Amino acid sequence: MKVLIIEDEKPAAKRLERLLLSYDDSIEVVAKLDSVKSVIDWFQTGKMLDLVFMDIQLADGLSFEVFDHVSITAPIIFTTAYDEYALKAFKVNSVAYLLKPVDDEDLSDAFAKLNTLKQAPETVNVTAVNSMDQIAAAMQMLTRQYKNRFVVKTGEHIRSIAVDEILFFFSREKATFCTLDQGKNYLLDYTLQQLIDMLDPTKFFQINRRFIISLRSVKDIISYSNSRLKIVLDHFSEQDVIVSRERVNEFKAWLDQ
C-alpha cells in the first residue's frame, strides 16, 4: 500500500510513519509533505497512491485549499487537533478522522473502517471523501469567526458585553435575554435561533427551545422524568430548566468534549 502523509509538524509526521509501519510493514510512505503548495505540486505530477493521511492545518494554510487546485481520488484519513464540533461538517463523508496525537488503537480503527468501506463500494464510495460541498462546509466552520461581543441598551446608555461574561441566553414572552456572571439580565435584538449560529459550539449549547447555556452556568445536573435532565443554572430559579429528550445524548457529548 502506497501512503502519502501530509503533516506540517515533522515529529508528528515521523511518529505517524512509525505507527503505520508498525501496523503493517508492507506500507510504503511515498512522501511526507508539509504545505498546501507542496501537496498541490505533488498531485500535479500524476503519481498514484492508495491512501492519504491529511492534517488540516498546514504550514501555509488549511489543507482543504488543495481541493481547489487538484482532484484527489485516493481515500483520505484526516489527522487533526481540531475537536469533533469543528469536524462534523465532513465527518460522515471521510474515511475517518483521527485526533492528534494519533495512537495505535485509533489507527487500527481507521484501517478497519477503510477495509469495511472497500468491501461495500455500492454503499459508500471511498473516493468521495473530497466532496466539494462537504469540504467547503468544513472549511467555513474551521475559519468561522464567532461572536465576541454584544451591544445592549440600558436606559439611555449603551454597553458592550463580552461573550465570555455571559452565563446563558433565554427567551421569555417573545424576547431574548442574556444573563451575566453577576446575575444581571440584558435584552438582546436576536432570537435564540440566530444566536446559536453566532456562538462557539464548544462554549455554548442549546438545551431546549428556550435556553442556550455555557458550561460555567451549570451548578448541577439531575436526572429527570422521561430520560430527560434537569439543569440547575447559576442566577436562575424562576422555573425548572430541562434538557429536552432529543438533545440529551448530544448534551452529554458536549459535556464530555
N, C-alpha and C positions, 0 to 999 in steps of 0.2 A: 504493500500500500504506500503510495506516494502522498506525503503530507506537507502542507505549507503552514508555517507558523507566522502569524502577523502579530507582533508584540513589540512595543517600544522600550520596555524595560528588559535589559539584557539578562539580569539574573532570573527574571520570570520566564523568559524565553528558554534559557538553558534548563531551568527546572522542569518546564513542560516537556522539553525534548527528552530529558531523563525519564520522566514518568511514562512517556509514550513507548520508549524502548524497553522499559521495564514491563509494560503491559504486553508488548508484542515486539520482539527483537527483529522481526522482519520488516517493520515500518521504516521507511526511508524519509527523513526530513529533507526535502529538496531545497528549502531555503528558509531563512529567518529574516523577515522584513520588519522595519520599524516606523515607516511613514506612509502616508497616503500616496505620495508621489512614487515611492519605490514599488508599492503594490501595483499601481496603475502600469508602471513601466514593465513590471514582471509579467502581468497578464497580457500585455500587448505583444509579447513575444510568441504567444500561442502555445506555450508549454502545457502539457497535460498533467493532471494530478487527480487524486481520489478524494481528498478531504482537506478542508481549510479550518484551522483554528484562528479565529479573528478577535483580537482585542478591540474594544470600541474606541477608547481614547488613544490616539497615536501621537507621534511627535509633532505633527503639523496639522492636526485636526481630527475629526471623527471619521472612523473607517467607513461609515455609511457613504461618505463622499465618493468613495471608489466606484459605487454603482452608477454614478452619473457619467462615468467615462468608459467602463468596461462591463462586460457581462460575465458573471461567474456561474458556471453550470455545476460545479462540484458542490456537494453538501457542505454546509458551514456549521461549525460549533463555535458559538460566541464565548469568549472569556472576558470577564469584566469585573470591576469593583463596584459598578452601579447596582443598586438594590432592585428587588423584584418590581416595585412600583414603576420605576423608570423603564423596565423592560417588557411590561405586559403588553405593549402595543404589537410586538412581533414575536412574543414567546411561543405562541401556538404554531407559527409557521417555520421556526427554526428547528434544526435537528435537536439542539439543546443549547442551554446557556449555562456556563459554569462561573460561579462567584470565586474570585481570587481571594486567597491562594488556593489553587486547584489541588485536590488531593486524589489519592488512588481510587477511592470509592466513587467520587464524582466522575472521574474519567471512565471508570468501568461502566457506570450507569449510562453515560453519554454514548459509549460504543454499543451498549445493549440496545439503546433506543435506535441508533443508526441501523443496526442489523435488523431490528424489527421492521423499520420503515422500508428497507431494501427488500424484505420478503413480502411486503404488501404494497407494491407500487400502484396498484389500482386504487388503493385507499388514500395514500399520501405520496405525492411526488416530492422526493427528497431534493430535487434540483430546484424546487420552487421557493427555497428559503430566501431568495433575494427578490421576492415580490416587491415591486417598487412602491405600491400603496402602503404596505406594512412598514417598509423601511423608512418611507417619508414620515409616517406617523410616529415611529420610534425616534427618529432624529428630531422631530418637533418637540417631543416630550423631553428629550435629553438636553436640548438647548433652550427650553422654555424658561422665561423669567416669570416667577410667581410674584404675587402682590407682596410688597414690603410694608406699605403704609396705607392708612385710610384717613380721609379728611372728614371730620364730623363737625356739626354745629352745636354749640351750647349757648343758648340765648342769642346774644348779639355777637358772640365770639366764635371763631373757627379754630379747631385744633387738629393737628396731625398726629395720628396714633400709629405706633409701630405694631406690626402684626405680632411680634414676639411678646407684646404686652397683653394680648388678647387670650383669655381662657377658653371662651366658647362663643358661638353665634346661636341665636334662637329667633324664631318668628312668633309673633303674637298679634292677633287681630289685624292680619294682613300687613304688618310692619316687621322689619328685621332689625335686630339689635345685636351689639357685641358687648360682652362683659369683660372688664379688665381685672387685673390682679387684685386691685383694691375693692372689687365688687361693684364698681360704677358701671352703669349701662349707658350706651350711646346708640342713637338711631342711625341706621345706615341707609343709603339710597340704592341698595341691591337686594335681590331676592336670594334665598339660600341656594337655589339652583345656579344663579350667576356666581355666587361666592365660591362654591365648590370647584368651579373651573379656574378660579383665581388663586386658590390656596395650594400650598405644597402638600401633596397627599401623604408625605411621610410625617407631617406635623399635625394635620387635621383630618378628621374622619366624620362623615355624615352618618349618624346612628339611626336617624329616622327622618320623617318629613319636617320636623321642627327644630332639630338640633345638629349643629356641626361642632365637634368638641376637639380640644387638644388633649394630649396625654397629661399635661400639667394640671388640667382642670379636674381630673378624676381622683376623688378621695376614696371611693370604694366601689366594688363591683359585686353584685349579689344575684344569685340565681333567682329567676322569676318564673311565673307560670307559662305554660306552653313553650318551653325551651327558650324563653327569652332571657334577657339580662337587664337588671336594674342598675343604673349608674347614679352614684351619689356625687354630685358636682360641687366644687368649691363655689361659694357665694350664690347658690341657687337652692331654694327649698319650697318653691311655690307649688310644685307637683312632682309626681314620680316621673323620672326620666328613663325611658325604656328603649333598649336596643331592639329594633324590630326583628322578628324571627328570621326573615330572609337575609338580614345583614349580620347575624350573629357570627357565622363562620369567618366571614371576611373581617369582621371586627377583631376576632381573636387573632387572626393572621397579622392584622395591623399592630396589635399589641406585642406580637412576638417578632417584629421585624428587627 
